[in-house]
């Protein structure tokens, strides 16, 4: 049912057009941020522009892909790291589900000031860095573009895939993209465990842990973030990244997610 498309010509044309529009949107956000003195628009604009350029210049060469991915992920993570430090936020970031977003196909991470903060509603997810009640900050997920790329590869939104179906879809996705040797997804009650062996993202996630410790602990590395976006869409529940561990011997990255109550 969810087969990867074999004919990509039309899809590639549409993808390039969408990336071009996203790039122009990012530049426009940066300009508007200067005119309106909006730090949120500045951060969002830079992130969108970086990710658009990443996808625009994507090549099938794994080394080139990882080099561009590293540069873009580093820029996005650095902005998040600075904000977490500046506002002294220590709680886990919550990946908001579609019902809490104005745009169902978008993704946002909400980092609350205190544990137990009520999540913002769709009407409160504005273009500002702080929510209206000043109880937390909104961030563009560092793995958003990667998650969108996965959706383009699948040919459909993660919102149209049920959570149980994600187990087989993710396995097929990684197999076709050759991003890992093996992938396993386990769902038990409110816990989702993603186990990725021999992933090309292992080095990037390890570097995020060292260079951007708060971003890594509270928002997640690029791969953890990408699938947090995906799981939030598929389950329509808030998702937090509980922890991740990398076994250097087996090269297996284990990421544990939690589905929170709405």
N, C-alpha and C positions, 0 to 999 in steps of 0.2 A: 504493500500500500504506500509506504513511504520510501520509494526507490529514488536513488540519486539520478538526476537527469543525465542522459548520455549525450544529447545534443545540446551544445552550450552556446551556439552562435547568437541567437536572439537574446538569451539570458545575459551573455557577456556585454552586448550592446546596452541593454537596460542597466546593467550593473555599472558600466562606465558613466552613463548619464547620471545615475543616482549618486555616484561618488563625486562627480563634478559639481552637482547641485549641493551636496554636503560640504564640499570644499568652499564653495562660494558663500554658503551659509555661515561657516566657521569664520571666514574673513569678515563678513558683515557683522557677526557678533563682536569681534574684536574692535571694529570701528565704533559700533554702538556703545561698547563698554567704555571707550575713551570719551564719548560724548556725554554719557550718563553717569560716569564715575561708578560703574557697577563691577565689583570684583568677581561676582558670580558669572556674568557674561564674559568677562575676560578669561576666566578659567575654562568655562565651557567652550568658548570660541577657539582657544588654543588647542584644547583636546580634540574638538571636531576637525580642525584644520590638520593637525598632526595625523589623526587616524585616516582622514580622507587621502592624504598624500601617501600614507602607508599602503592603502588598498589600491590607489591609482598606479603606483609603481610596483605592485606585487608581481613577482616573477616566479616561475616554477622552481627556481634554484633555491634549495633549502637554506643555504648559507646566506644568500642575499635577503631572503624572507626574514630569517632570524635577526639579522643585523638591523633591518628597518624596524622590526617588531621591538627589539630591545631599545632602540632610540626613542620610539614613540611611547612605549610603556614607561620608560624612565621619566620622560617629561610629565606624563599624566600623574604618575606616582609621586613625583617630587612636589607637585602642586597640592596634592592631598596631604602629603606628609607635613608640609609647612602649615597648612590650615589646622590640622589636628594638634600640632605643637602650639601654634599661636593661640588657639582657643581652649587648649588644655582639655581636649576630649579624650576619654579613655574607654568609653563603652563600645561594644561591637556595632558595626554598621549593619543596618537592616536593609536588605534589598526589597524594595516595595513591589507588591503585586499589581497587576493591571487595575484592579478596582480602586487602588489608592493613587492612580496616576491620571492626569488629564489626557495623555496620549497612551492608549493601551499598548501600543507597539514600542514605546520607549522604555527606558530603565533608569532608575535613580536609586542611590544609596542614601539612606537617612542615618546620620550618626547622632544619637541623642546625647544631651548633656548628662542625664542621670538615668539609671536603670529603671525600667518600668514606665518610661514616658509614653504617652498615648501617641500612636503613629499618626502622621498628618493624613488628612483626607485628600481626595482628588482635587478639591477646590483650594487646598492649601499648598499644593505643589506648584508654586509660582516660579518665576525666573530669578528669584532672589537666593542668595547663599544661605541665609537663615530662614527658617519657617516663620510664620506670622507671630507665633507665641515666643519666639526666641529660645526654643527648647532644644534646638539641634540644627545641624547643617546638612544641606543637600550636596551630593557629589555625583558627577558623571562617573559610572563604574569604569575602572581601568580596563576591564575585559569586555566593554560594550561592543566595540567594533569587531572583536573576534567572535562574539556571540552573533552579531548581525551577519558576519561572513558565513558562519555555520548555517544560518537560516537561508541565505542565498544558495548555499550548496545543496541544502535539502529541498529548496523550492517552496518552502512554506514556513510560517511563523511557529515558534514553539508554543504559542497560545492554542494552536490547533492540534497539539499532540498531548495526549493524556499522560499523567505522571508514570503509570505502569508501562506505557509504550516507550518512554524515554530510555528504558534499559536497552532495548534492541536498537533503537534509533541512534543512540550515541555510539554504540559498538560499531554499527555500520558506517557511521559518519567518520570515525577515526580510521577505520579500515580503508575506506575509499580515499581519504586525504593522506593516508600514510603518516599520520602525526604521532603514532604510538604503536608499539608491538602488540599490546593487548589492553583492553578496557573492560572493567566490570562495574556495574551499578547495582547497589543493593538498597532496597527501601524497606525500612522496618519502623512501623508506627510513625513517629514524626522525625525520624533520622534518615538522611540520605547519605550513603557512602559511595564516593567515586574513587575507584582504584585504577590508576593509569600506570602501565609498565613500559619503560623505554620511551617516554615522551620526549619530543623535541623541545618541550617547554621546561624541562627539569632545571636547566641552567638558569633560565630567566627567573623562575620562582625562587631558586636558591639565592640569586643575587638580590632579589627584592627583600628577602628576609634580612640580609646583611646591610643593605644600603638604605632601605626604607622600612625599618622595623615596625613603626606604628601602622603604616599603610598595610603592611603584610598581615599584622595581627588583627586589625580592626576591619579592613576592607577586603583583603586577600590579594594574592598575586594574580597575574593576568588570566591564567587558566581557571583558577578557583573562582575568580570574579565572573568570567564568561559564563560558566555553568550555574553560578548563583542567579544571574540574569535569566538563564534558560529555565531553571527550576521554579523561579518565582512566577514566570509566565505559565508554565505547564500546570502548576498546582494552584495558582491564584492565591497563594499564601505568602506572607513575609518570610524571607529566607535569611538566616545568618550563617556565616562560616565559622564553625566552632574551632576547628584546628586542622592542620595538615602536617603530615610527616613524610619525609623522603628517606627511603632506605638506600644508602649508597651502594650496597652490595647487589641488590636485585634491581636497582634503578626504578623502584616503584614509588609513586607519589600517591598517598592516601589522603583524600580530602573529606572531611565530615561536615555535613550541613544539617541545620535544624529548621524545620517548618514551624514557625511561630503562629500563635492564635491571632486571628484578625481582630 
